Amino acid sequence: MTNLSRLGSTDLKIAPLVLGGNVFGWTADRDASFAVLDAFVEGGGTMIDTADVYSAWVDGHRGGESETMIGEWLRTSGKRDHVLIATKVGMMPGPDGKGLQPQHIAAACDASLQRLGTDRIDLYYAHRDDEDVPQADVLGAFGRLIEAGKVRVIGASNFSAARLKSAVDLSRGGDLPRYHVMQPEYNLVSREGFEGELQDFCVVENIAVLPYYGLASGFLTGKYRSRDDLSQSTRGGKVEPLLDGRGPEMLAAMDAVAAETGATLAQIALAWLIAQEGVTAPIASATSARQLADLLPAMTLELSKSQLESLTNAGA
C-alpha cells in the first residue's frame, strides 16, 4: 500500500508521484493512454495532472486533447472516485478572454469540466502568473468556483516567490481562497528557479510542492548521453543543452547510485525529488504502461543520506 501524504494544509491526500497528462492524445493514443492510466491507479497512484492547453502546440490540435482523453477514461473505467484530477487555466486564450481574467477563468473551468466529464476539479491551478490582472480579482474568480462546488483546492504554477507571497498575503483575511499548492519546474539539473526563496516560503507556509519536468524531459532517464541520441524523441531538442555543463557529471553520479541500489535512473531522479524539503510529489509522464512501470518504484525508493548528497552536489 502506497503511503499517502496530505496536500499542504488541505484535506486531500496523494501518493508521492503524480501522473503527468501532457502526453495523452499527443504521443500516447487512446489505447496507450488508457493502459497508462489503468496501470497508474493499479500501482497506487492517486493524482492525474493535466491542463486545458495540452496539447495545443501540436499541428491540428486546439488544446483540451489531454482532458478529453482523461474524461473518456474516467467514463469508461468508472474510476473517477479513485483519483484526484488536477488541471490548469491561464495559457490558452478563448473567446471569453485570456490569461487569468476572471471571466476567462470561469469559462475555462466549465470547458475543462465538460471535457473531463466530471462535476469537480480537485486541484485547479493558475498555469502561470498574469500581472495584467489584480491578484485579488484572480483569487475572487477562483473563490466563486470553490463556492459553486466546481473546484476543491487551488494552486499556482510558474509563480515567482514574490508573487506567490503577495497572493498568499491577500488570502490571510479569509475572504479570498489560498494557493495550497505550488508547481514549479524542478529536477536534479534545473534547480535555480525553486531552491532558495521559493522553496523556503513553501516550507514555512505549508504549501505542497508538486514539481514538473521531474525527469528533465527524459534527460535524467539516461536516454540522452550524446548528440546522436537526440533524434530518439520529440523532446530531443529540449535536452541538448544538458549534454554540456552539469549534465554529464549528474548522469555519472546517478549511474553510481544505480550501481549501489539496483534502481533505474528515472527512479533515482524522482526519489531524489521526493526527498527534498517541501516536495510532496513530483510529476512524471509515461507514453506506455512499460514506461510507467519504471516510474512507480520511485514512490517507495529511499536513498541514503550519502546518496542524496552525492546527487545534490554533482556538477556543482
N, C-alpha and C positions, 0 to 999 in steps of 0.2 A: 504494500500500500504506500503510495507516494505521500510524503508529508506535505501538508498544505500550510501556507503562510498567509497571515492577514494582510490585506492590501492597504498599507498605511493604517489610518485610523478608521477605516470603513468596516462594514460587516462582511465584506466579500473576502473569500479565501481562495488562493490559487496555488497550483503546483509550481515548482521552481523553473519551469520552462513554458514559454508562451509560443504558440504556433503562428508564424507569420503567414498571412494570406495573400501576399502580393503576387504569388505565382499562380494562384487559382484563376483559370480562364485565360492564362497567358502561356507560360511554359509548362503548365500542368493542365491537361484536358479534363473532361468530366470524370472519366474512369480513374485517372491518376489522382485527381483532387479528392474524390470520394474515398479512394483507398488510403490516402494520407490522413484524411480527417478521421476515418474509422480507426486506423491504427493509433492515432494520437490519443483518442479517448480510451481505447482499449489499453494503452500503455500508461494511463494515469494522468494524462494531460487534461487541463480544465479550461484554459482560456485561448480563444482564437482572435487574432488581431488582423484587422483589415482597414480599408479606408474607401471613401466614395470615389477617390481619384484613381484607384487601382483598376485597370491598367491603361489609363488614357494616353500614355506615352507610346503605345503600340499603334502602328498604322491601321486604321479601320476600327479602332476601339474608341469609345466615348467616355470611359470611366464607368464604374459600377459593375464591371465584369466579375470582380472577385466577390463582391457582396451577393451578386445574383447566384454565383456558383455555390457559395456557402448557404444561401437561402434554399436552393434546391436540395442540398444535402440535409439541411435541418428538416425539411419537409419529408423527404423520403426515408430518412433514418429514424425519425421520431426522437432525436436526442437533444432537442432544444433545452430541456431542463437538466441535461448532463454537462452543459458547457456555459461559459460566460463569453459574451460577444463584445469585443472592443472594436469601435470604428471611429472615423475621424471626419472633420469638416474643416475647410479653410484653404484647400489647394485647388479645388475645382470650381470654376465660375459657373453660373447658371442664369436663367432669365430673371431671377429674383435678386441678383447681386453677386458679390464675390467675397472672398476672404472671410472675415468674422463679422460682417454686417448682420445685425440681429435678424432682419427678415430673411437673409440667406441661411443663417443657422437653422431657423425654424423650418424653412422649406427643404433644406438638405437633409435634416433629420427625418422628416416624413418620407422623403425619397429613399433614404437608407433603410428605414423600417419596412417599406414596401418591397424593396429588393431582397432584403433578408427574410421576409415573410414572418416577422415577429412583431410583438407589441411593445418591446422594450429593448433598449441598448444598455447593456450592463455598465460599460465604460465608454464615455464619449469624449474624444479629445479635440481640442483646438490643434489642428495639424501643424500649424506654425503661427507665430505671433503676427498680429496685424496692428501696427502702430497708427493706422489711419482711423481706427475705431476706439473710442474710450473704453478702457478695461471694464469699467462699471457697466457699460452697455452690453459688452460681451457676456459678462457674468450674469447679468439680468436675463439675457436671452437663454442661457443655459438653465438658469433658475426656473424659468417658465416651463421648460421641458421636463425638469425634475418634478415640478408641481403637477404636471399633467400625467406623470407616470411613464413618460416615454424614455426617460434616462434615469439611471440609478446613481452613477458616480461620474464626475468629470475629471479630465486630466489635461495636461499641457505637453505638447511635443515641440521640440526645437525652440524652446524659450531660453533666453539668457537668464542668468541668476538674478539680475536687477529686475527684469520684467516679471519673472515668477514671484519674486519677493513683493513687488508692488501689487500684484494681483492677490496674493495671499493676505497682504495687509488690508486690502479693501474688504475682504470677506470676514475679517475678525469681528465685526459688529454683529454678524449673524443674519443680516438682511440679504446677503449675496452668497451663493454657494462657493465652496472652496475647491481648488485643484488638489486632489488627493494623490495624483499620480503624475510622474514626470517621465517622458520618453525621449531620451537624448541618444545621439549616436555615441556608442561607447564599445570599445573592444581592446584587445591587447596592443594593437598598433594604432589606435585612434583614441587618445585619452585626454588630450588637452582641453577639449570642449566641455568635459564633465568634471574631471578631477579638480579639486580646489573649491572655489566659492560655491559653485552649483551643488556639488556633492555635499559639502558641509551644510548648506541650507536645507537640503532634502533630509539629511540625517536629523538635524535639530528639529525640524517641523514634522517629522514622521510622514514624509511624502514618499510613497513607494516609487522605486525607480525600475522601469522596465525598458532596458536599452535595446535599440535596434542596431542592425549590422553587427550582430554579435560574432559573426564569422568573417567580418570584413569582406563581404561579397564573395566568400568562398576561399579567400587567400589563406585563412587560418586552418583550412582543412588540409593544407599541404598540396592542394591540387595544382597550384601555380608556383613552380620553382625556377622557371626560366621563361624568357620571352617566347620560346617555342610552345609553351603551354597555354598562351593567352587565347588561342583560337578555339579552345575547348568549350567555351561558353559565351553567351551573350554578354556576360559581365566581365569578360577578359580585359576590356579597355579600362574598367574602373580600378583594377588591381595592379596595373602596370607600374604605377609609381611606387608600390610597396616592394617591388623587386630590388629597389635601392634603399638606402637608409637603414632603418632598424629591422626591416622585414626579414632578411636572411638570418640575422642573429636570433630573431624571435623564433623562426622555424627550427633553428638548431637547438634552442633551449626547449622547445616543445618536443622535439624528437627525443631529447634526453629524458624528459618526464614520461614520454610514451614508453621508452625502454624500461623504465622503473615500474610503471603501473600496468602496462598492457592496454592502456586506454588509447583510443584514436585521437588525432589532433583536434578534431571537431569537439569531442567530448572534453578534452583538456581546456580548450578555449572557453567553452561555456561554463565549465566547473570553476574556472578562474573568475569569471564574471559573477557567478552565484555567490562566491566567497567574498566579494568586495562589499565594503560597508555601504549600507543604504540600498543595495540592489536586491530586489525581491525575486525577479525572474528575467533573464534575457529573452529576446525574441529571435527565433530562427525559423527559416522556411525549408521545405523539402518538396521536390517535384516527384518523388516516388516513395512508396512505403519502405523500400530498401534504404533510401537516404534517411528517412525518418528513424528507422531502426538504429542508425548510427548515432542519432542525436539523443534519443531517450535516456540512455545510461548516464548522461551528464547530470540528470536530476539526483542521482544518488552517489556520484563520484566525489569522494573527499580527497583533496590534495593535501599533502603535508605542508607544514609551515615553510620548510626549506624549499619545497617545490614551488609554492606560491611566490616566494621571494625571488627565486631564480627567474620566474616568468616576468614578474613585475620589473625586475632590473635588467632584463635582456635588452640589449641595444640602447641602453640609456646613455 
